[in-house]
C-alpha cells in the first residue's frame, strides 16, 4: 500500500527533523486525509490523476533514496 508507506515515512522524517512525537498521530491523520482527498479528486478529474501519480512517484523515489521507504515498508507489511 503506497499511501500508508508514504505516510509512515513522512511522519518519521518529521520526527527526525524535530517534530515532537505527540504530534505524530495528528500529522498521520492529516496526511491520510490529504491523500484521500487527492485520490478522490483523481477519480473525478483525470488531469489530477496524472499530477498525483507524478508527485507520489517523486515522494517514493525521494523517500527510498533517503532510506525511509524501506523502514516504512517494514512497518506497514506486518
C-alpha positions as a Markdown table, in Angstrom:
| # | Residue | x | y | z |
|---|---|---|---|---|
| 1 | Unk | 0.0 | 0.0 | 0.0 |
| 2 | Unk | 1.7 | 3.1 | -1.2 |
| 3 | Unk | -0.3 | 5.7 | 0.8 |
| 4 | Unk | 0.4 | 4.2 | 4.2 |
| 5 | Unk | 4.1 | 3.7 | 3.4 |
| 6 | Unk | 4.4 | 7.3 | 2.4 |
| 7 | Unk | 2.6 | 8.5 | 5.5 |
| 8 | Unk | 4.8 | 6.4 | 7.8 |
| 9 | Unk | 7.9 | 7.7 | 6.1 |
| 10 | Unk | 6.8 | 11.3 | 6.1 |
| 11 | Unk | 5.9 | 11.2 | 9.8 |
| 12 | Unk | 9.2 | 9.5 | 10.6 |
| 13 | Unk | 11.0 | 12.2 | 8.6 |
| 14 | Unk | 9.2 | 14.9 | 10.5 |
| 15 | Unk | 10.2 | 13.3 | 13.8 |
| 16 | Unk | 13.8 | 13.2 | 12.7 |
| 17 | Unk | 13.7 | 16.9 | 12.0 |
| 18 | Unk | 12.5 | 17.7 | 15.4 |
| 19 | Unk | 8.7 | 17.3 | 15.5 |
| 20 | Unk | 7.5 | 16.2 | 18.9 |
| 21 | Unk | 6.3 | 12.6 | 19.0 |
| 22 | Unk | 3.0 | 13.7 | 20.5 |
| 23 | Unk | 2.1 | 15.3 | 17.1 |
| 24 | Unk | 2.8 | 12.2 | 15.1 |
| 25 | Unk | -0.7 | 10.8 | 15.2 |
| 26 | Unk | -2.2 | 14.2 | 14.2 |
| 27 | Unk | 0.2 | 14.5 | 11.3 |
| 28 | Unk | -0.5 | 11.0 | 10.1 |
| 29 | Unk | -4.3 | 11.6 | 10.2 |
| 30 | Unk | -3.8 | 14.9 | 8.3 |
| 31 | Unk | -1.7 | 13.3 | 5.7 |
| 32 | Unk | -4.2 | 10.4 | 5.4 |
| 33 | Unk | -7.0 | 12.9 | 4.8 |
| 34 | Unk | -4.9 | 14.8 | 2.3 |
| 35 | Unk | -4.1 | 11.6 | 0.3 |
| 36 | Unk | -7.7 | 10.5 | 0.4 |
| 37 | Unk | -8.8 | 13.9 | -1.0 |
| 38 | Unk | -6.2 | 13.7 | -3.8 |
| 39 | Unk | -7.3 | 10.1 | -4.6 |
| 40 | Unk | -10.9 | 11.2 | -4.8 |
| 41 | Unk | -10.0 | 14.2 | -7.0 |
| 42 | Unk | -8.0 | 11.9 | -9.2 |
| 43 | Unk | -11.2 | 9.9 | -9.8 |
| 44 | Unk | -13.3 | 12.9 | -10.6 |
| 45 | Unk | -10.7 | 14.9 | -12.6 |
| 46 | Unk | -8.4 | 12.8 | -14.8 |
| 47 | Unk | -5.8 | 15.6 | -15.0 |
| 48 | Unk | -5.4 | 15.5 | -11.2 |
| 49 | Unk | -4.6 | 11.7 | -11.5 |
| 50 | Unk | -1.6 | 12.5 | -13.7 |
| 51 | Unk | -0.2 | 15.0 | -11.3 |
| 52 | Unk | -1.0 | 12.9 | -8.3 |
| 53 | Unk | 0.9 | 10.0 | -9.8 |
| 54 | Unk | 3.9 | 12.2 | -10.6 |
| 55 | Unk | 4.0 | 13.7 | -7.1 |
| 56 | Unk | 3.5 | 10.4 | -5.3 |
| 57 | Unk | 6.1 | 8.7 | -7.5 |
| 58 | Unk | 8.6 | 11.5 | -6.7 |
| 59 | Unk | 7.9 | 11.1 | -3.0 |
| 60 | Unk | 8.5 | 7.4 | -3.2 |
| 61 | Unk | 11.8 | 8.0 | -5.1 |
| 62 | Unk | 13.0 | 10.6 | -2.6 |
| 63 | Unk | 12.0 | 8.6 | 0.4 |
| 64 | Unk | 13.6 | 5.4 | -0.9 |
| 65 | Unk | 16.8 | 7.3 | -1.7 |
| 66 | Unk | 16.9 | 8.5 | 1.9 |
| 67 | Unk | 16.2 | 5.0 | 3.3 |
| 68 | Unk | 12.9 | 5.9 | 4.9 |
| 69 | Unk | 10.8 | 3.9 | 2.4 |
| 70 | Unk | 12.3 | 0.6 | 3.3 |
| 71 | Unk | 11.8 | 1.3 | 7.0 |
| 72 | Unk | 8.2 | 2.4 | 6.5 |
| 73 | Unk | 7.6 | -0.7 | 4.3 |
| 74 | Unk | 8.9 | -3.0 | 7.0 |
| 75 | Unk | 6.5 | -1.4 | 9.5 |
| 76 | Unk | 3.4 | -1.5 | 7.2 |
| 77 | Unk | 3.9 | -5.0 | 6.0 |
| 78 | Unk | 3.4 | -6.5 | 9.4 |
